[in-house]
Amino acid sequence: MTGTFTEDARTVDGGDCTTAGQSLDWSDLGLLIRASVEQGVDPAPVAMVEELRRRQVEAGHGGEDFARIVESLRDVRSDR
């Protein structure tokens, strides 16, 4: 996963997440969270990323690149 950080940074810095490498719609982490729980592993880090992903999908950005989750970290007051 860390191998994509450089390209993700370029995407975020460029502000265009419409050219999806891995779209948010195809990046649901629910199964990984469930497997973590079943194996006794704390799913909190993965659950946090899934929450960021879910926010962007619900905002209508499901077809965009996974790097779009960064937008969920911006001022949360704008979500209300």
Secondary structure, DSSP 4 states (H G I P E B T S, - for coil): -GGGHHHHHHHHHHT---S-SSBGGG---HHHHHHHHHTT---HHHHHHHHHHHHHIIIIITTSBGGGGGGGGS-GGGG-
